[in-house]
Amino acid sequence: MISLCREFHFRLHIVHLATSRALDLLRDAKSEGLLVSVETCPHYLHFSSDTIPDGQTLFKCAPPIRSRENREQLWQGLREGVIDLVATDHSPCSPEMKRLSERSFRTAWGGIASLSLALPVMWTDASSRGFTLADIARWMAEGPARLAGCESRKGHLAKGFDADFVVFEPKAEFLATEEHLHYRHRVSPYLGENFAAWSRQLTFAETAYLQMANSLESRLGASCGRDGSLRLTEPI
């Protein structure tokens, strides 16, 4: 793909990078000025193949989870900027599709549902390696916004940007249970682990606007129009 990118001058994005063996090639491609961006996933940065119990198909994903050494090299790739962002590659399925009773990696669904626990997993592991909240924001907000082409209104807490933010307690630890999984089939290899960064509030721009509108309506006598405007219905 890098050779094709060099020849035909297109933008190349590498999804869910799992192997550290590609880092040197990607580093060279970026140094060359090729339009290459790279993402990895929380499960490749958290788990390692040597700690996966035999037959535990909850850990099956594609590409597969690799060694502890490989995992640490991926973290180094993030530190150096070779890897630009972290995305969940959220891949939910029913428990039956994971073949939990068969314990067969050959027939089990190859994907991990990471959406609900992505922030706690990343913050717990990143902070233990000396990374900061600014790094998390760059990998999981600014980077994805730039990739999706909406960096003019997403990915920053700044004037003119959508007020999308999450409020969490960085030192508050919790035990991951099914109640923390906000999707239909509550199966996850993260269950039973302790994480930090328990989220207290998730707010998107539209939600924040409606909360403000409701507050103004009750305090000032205002109504929220379908076009997003606020109209006073009583004199202040």
N, C-alpha and C positions, 0 to 999 in steps of 0.2 A: 504494500500500500504506500509506503514511503517513496519507493521508486516511481510509482505512478503519480504521486503527488508532485514529485520533482519534475517529471516529464510533462505533465498536463496542467500544472499550476492550479490545482483545486484546493479547497479547504478540507483538511482531513481531521476527523475527530475519532480518537480511539476510545471505545466504550469499555467499561468494567475491566480495566487492566488488572490481571491477577499475577502475572509473572514478572519478576524483577529482571529477567534476562533481556527484556526489551528496553530497559532504561537507557543503556548506552546508545542504542540506535535512535531512540527518541530524543535524547540529549543532543546528539550530533545533528539530527534533523532540525531541531529548534535553533541551534547555533548557526546552521546554514541559512536560516531565515525562512524555512518552509512554513506554511500556514498549518501547523499541527497543534492540536490541543488533546489533552489526555485526562481521562477520569478513572478513578478506582472506586471501590465500594467499602462500606463499613465492615462487612464480613471478611474481606481480604486483609483488612488492617487490624482485626480483632482476633480471629481464630487462627489456629495453625494445625496442620494436618497431624502432627504428632500428638495432639491432645484430643483428637476426635475418637470417641469410643467405637469399637467394632460394631457395625450394623446400625449405627445411628444415622439414618437417612435424612434426618432433619438438616444435616450439614451439607447435603448434596447440592451443588450449584454448578453452573457452567459459565466460565471456566472453573475448575475445581480449586478448593483451598489448598495452599501449599505450605511449605515448612516455616518454622519460626524465623529462620534466617531470611527467607524470602520476604516474610511479612515486615521485618525490620528494614529491609532494603526499600520496600515500598514507602515506608515512613520517611526514609531518607530522600526518596524521589519527591515527596511532598515538600520536604524542607528545602530542597534545591530549586523547586519550581518546575521540575520536569513533569510532574503530575500537577495539573491545574486545578482540579476540582474533585469533589466526592459526591457521588450520586448513589441512591439506594439500590438501583436495579431491582426494585420491589417486585417480587414474583410469588404471589400467594397461591395456595392451592388447598384442596380439602385434605384432611388427614389420610383418607384412603389413597390419594394419589402419591403420598409419601411412602406408602408400603411399610408402615411402621411395624406391623406384625411380621411381615416377611423378612424385614431387615435386609432388603436387597437393593444395593446401589445401582444395579443394572436396570431395574424396572421403575425405580422411584422417580418422581418429578424432580427435575434439576433446577431448583430455584429457592431463594430464601426471601421471606417477607421481612423487610427491614424498616419499613416506613415509620412505624410508631416509635421505635427505639433508636433511630439513627442519631439524633442529637445526644442523648445520654451516652451511647456507646462511643461516639466520636469525642465528646468532651472528656469522658473518663480516661480514654486512652491517650488523647492528645495532651491533656494537661499533665499527665504523668511523665510525658516525654519533653516537657518544657515549652509546649506550644501555648498560645494565648487565645482568648476569645476572638481577637482580630483575625487569627489564622482560620478559626472555624467559620467566621463570617465570609472570609475570602473564598474558602473551599466550597461552602454550602449555600451561599447567597450571591455574592458578587460574581463568582465564576459561572454558575449556572445561568444567571441573568444575562451575562455577556454571550454565552453560547446560544441562548434562545433569542438573542437580538432585542431584548427588552431592558438593556442596561441603562436607558435614559430615564426609567421610572421604577426599576426594581434593583435590589441588591445593595442599597445604601440607606442609611437613616440620615436623610438630608432634605433640605427644603426642595419642594417640587417632586419628591419621590413618594410612592405609595407607602402608607404607614403599615407595612407588614413587619411584625416583630413577635418574638416569643420572650416571655418572662420566665426565668427559671432560677432555682437556687443552686449555685455551682458546687456547694459543699454538702448539700443534703443528699444522703445516700438512700437508696431504696432497693428492694428486692424485686426483680422483674417477674411479674406474674401475668396470668391471662388478662386481668383487668386493665393492664397497661397496653394491650393490643387492640387498636381501634380499627379492626377489619373483620370480615365475616368469619374466616376460619382461623381460630386463635391457636395456631401452632407456630413455634419459633425455637431455634436452637439457643436463643438468648435467655430463655426462661430459667429461673433459678440462680441467675448471676446478680451480683450487686453492682449498681451503677450510681454515678453522681449525676447532677443536673436534672433534678426532678422538675418538670415543667409545671408552672402554676397557671399560665395564661398564654393562649395563642391568639393573636389579633391580626386580622387582615385589614387592608385599607377600607373595604366596604363595611366591615363590622365596626371599625372605629368611627366611620362617618355616621352610621345608624345610631351608635351609642351617643354621639355628640348631638345628633338631631333630636333624639328622644329626650335628652337632657334639656336642650333649649326649648323644646315644645312644652315640657312641664314647667320650666322656670319662667319663660318669657311669653308663652302663648304663640308658638311658631308651628308651622306645618311643613312637612318634608314633601317636596314636589317630585313627580315621577322623573323629571329631568335632573334630579340631584340637587335642586336649589332649595334653600330655606326661605320660607315666607312668613313674616310676622302676621298673626291674626288678631293680636291685641296690642295696644300701645304700650311702650315700655314705661 
